[in-house]
Amino acid sequence: MAIGEHKRQERCTPVTLCAVFFDVFGTLMPYKIIPREIVLAKRANLAGLSLTPEAVRRGLETLARQNKSFAMAGQLGGEDVARDRTYWVNVFSDVLRACDVPGDVQPYAVAMCDSFLQTEDFYLDDEALPTLRGLKQRGFLVGVISNAPKGLARTLDKYGLLPELDVAVGSQDIGIEKPDPGIFHYALSKAGVEPAESAYVGDEYMTDAKAAEAVGMLGIFLDRNGHRPNTDTVRIRRLSDLLAENSPLNGRHRG
């Protein structure tokens, strides 16, 4: 069955969960721990510039003196910040200006966003495939909703995730990105389920868990590093928690 064409034969009752959706990067595929200057220099060079990690490091120091410090994806905690494409274009623009790149830097910043899948600064979590398969064995539909450049399906296939998914939605493929409710509603429609029948798991508090809650889904915050222990959302520390005896999905699923 093609991705995005899953239609359930039997409706769940409104009080039970039928589907679990995941964020991809940072959640199913955590980020490698790489110094920011190396990541940013690599992306800038893919965008057509010629910047060394040392030049980027000096630019980051300039931004820090201007109180414009930021954390790269993979270094994020439970901050109350929604990080969408506009956020990252602005961040990369600030970095390039701090590195004394002349002229209009925004086209380069956009290209840096689009180079994300090429850099492959992420890896497949050891628990990702077992968790997806375990959920499917329990009768859940599983899918992903990701802020990602075009080509998400190729990356999912390369890492063995695509065959396990019933629905896969990438933001740049449909022109809507988290935390906009539209991307969640698009995926829910493709899956044939209602918000109240679905959970969404992600490693960002605002962009993932709270955004999912806002559309009526069960938002689950994956807090691997314990940045937000007293969160007002459902919280797990690892993907396999979804299959545990005390899983937040237990008691909510039709079974």
N, C-alpha and C positions, 0 to 999 in steps of 0.2 A: 504494500500500500504506500502511495506516495506521501512524503512528508507534507503535513498540513491538510490532508484529506481524510483524516480519521473521523468517523461518525459513529457514535456509540449506539448500540442496538437498544439499550435499556437505560432509561433515565434514573438517576439517583434521586433520593428524596433531598429536599433543600438543606437538611441538617447533617448530611454526610458528605465526605470528601470522595471524589472520583478521580481527581487529577492532581499531580504534583509537577510544577514547573520550576526550572532552575535558571539562575544566572549562569553564564558560562565562565567568563574570565574573572578570576579571583575566587570562584566558587567551585565549579567542576574542574577548572584548570587554574590553579593558583599561579601567581607571578613568581618568577625566579628572583632571588635577592641579588640585585645588580646595582652598583652605585648609580645614582641619578645621572651623573655627567656622562657616563658611558651609554646609557639608554638614550638620552636626549641627543648626544652626538650622532649615534647610529641613525636615529630617526631624521635628524636634520640632513645628514648626508644622503639618505634615501630620498629626501625631498629636493635634492639638487644643490644643497649648500656644501661647504667644506669647512667643518668645524671639528676641532679636536676636543677630546674630553677635558683637557686642561683649560681650553678657552671657555667651555661650558661651565666648568667649575668656577672660574672667575666671574662669569655672568650670574651664577647662582649666589655667589657671595655678595654681588651688587644688589640683587633682589632682596637678600636677607637684610641688608642695611636699610633698604627701603620698606621693610616690614611686609614684603611680598613673598614670604616663604610659603611653600606648598609641599605636600607629600605626593609622591608618584603612586599610581595604582600598585597595590601590593604592599604599600607601607601605610595604607589608610586604616583608621580605626572606626569608631562609631560616631564620627562627627555629624553634626546636623547640617550637612552640605549635600545638595544634589549635584552630582558630577555628570553632566551630559556633554554632548559634543561642543556646545558653545563654551562651556566652562573650560574644556581642554584647549580649544582654539585660542581663548584668551590667555591661558597659562603659557602655551607655547609661544604666543606672540610676545609676551613679556620677556620670556627667556631669550628669544632671538634679538629683541631690542637691547637687552642687557649685554648681549654678546657683540653689540655694535654692528649687527647686520643692517646694511643701509636700505633705505626705501621702504616700500610697502611689504611688511613681513607676513601679512595675513595669508596670502596664498601658500607660503611655505608652511605656516602653522597648520593650515587645512591638510596639506600633503603629509605632514607629520602624523596627523590623526589617521589618515588613510593608510599609512605604512605599518600600522600596528600588527596586522596579521603576518607581514613579511618578517618582522623582527623575531617573532616566536620567542618572546621573553616570558614564556609560560610553560607549564608542564601539566600532564594529566595526573590528578590526584589519585593515589593508589585505591582510594575508596569510591571513586566516581562510578566505574562500571559495576562493581558489586552492588552499590546502592541502587543504581537505576534498575538493574536486573532483579534485585530483591523487591523493589516496589512493584515492578511489573508482575512478578510472581504472586504478589498479594492482591493483584487485580487493579492496580492504579494505571491510568494513562500517564505517561511521562513526556515532558517536553522542555524546551528551553526558550527563553525570551532574553535576548542579549543586545546591548549596545555594542555594535560591531560594524566595521566596514563591510562592503560587499564582498562576498566570497566566504561567508561564515560556514556554509554547508561543506565546502571543500576542507576547511580546517577540522570540522567535526568528523568528517569521514576519515581524514588522515590519522586522527587519534582514536578511531574506533568507536566514537560516540554516536554517529549518525544512525547506524542500524538499530540502536537501542531506543530511538526516539520516535514518538508518534507525531510530534509537532516541533518544528524548529523555526523560530522567527528572529531575524536579524534586523536591527533598526535601519541600517542604510539600504536594505532591500525593500523596505516599505515606506521609508521617509518619515517614520515616527520613532522617537526614542524615549526610554525611561528618563524621568519619572512621569512622562505624559501618560494619562490613563488610556489613550488610544492604542498604545502598543499592547497593553494587557488585554483590552477588549478584542483586538484583532486576533491574538493567539487563542483566547477563549472561544471565539466564534469558529476558528479553524478546528478546534478540538471538539466543539459541540457541547461545551459545558458552561455552567453559570459560575460567576465569581464565588458564590457561597459554597460551591462544590469543589473549590480548588485552593491549593496552597502554592506559595511562591517562596523559594529559598534563595537567599543571596547574601553576599559578604559586605554589602553597604547598607547602613542603617536607613538613610533617607531614600536613596535611589532605588533600593530593593524592597526592604521590609515595609517601610512606611508607605511607599508608593503602592505596593500591592494591597495593603490594608485600605488605602483610600478608595480602591475600586471594589472593595467587599471581599477580597481574598483573605486567606489566612497568611499573613506575612511572617516568615521565619528568618531571623537574623543569624547568619553563620558567623560567629564571633570566635574564630580560631585562636586569636591572641588575647582574648579576655579584655578587650578594650572597653566594653560596655556591660559590666556584670549586672547592673540594675536596670537594664532596658525595659521599656514598657511594651515591647513586642515579645513574641515567642522567640526563644534564643536556644541555639545549639552550639556545641564546640567543634563538632566534626560531622561529616556527612553520614557516617554509620549510625549516628544518634537517631536518624530517621527510621532505622530498622530495630532499634533497641526496645526492650520491654517497656521503658518509660517514654517512648517516642511521642512527640507532640501530635502525631497523626493517629495514635491509638485512641479508640473510642469515637473517632470522627469519620471512620471509613465504613462503608457498607459491608466489606468483607465477604 
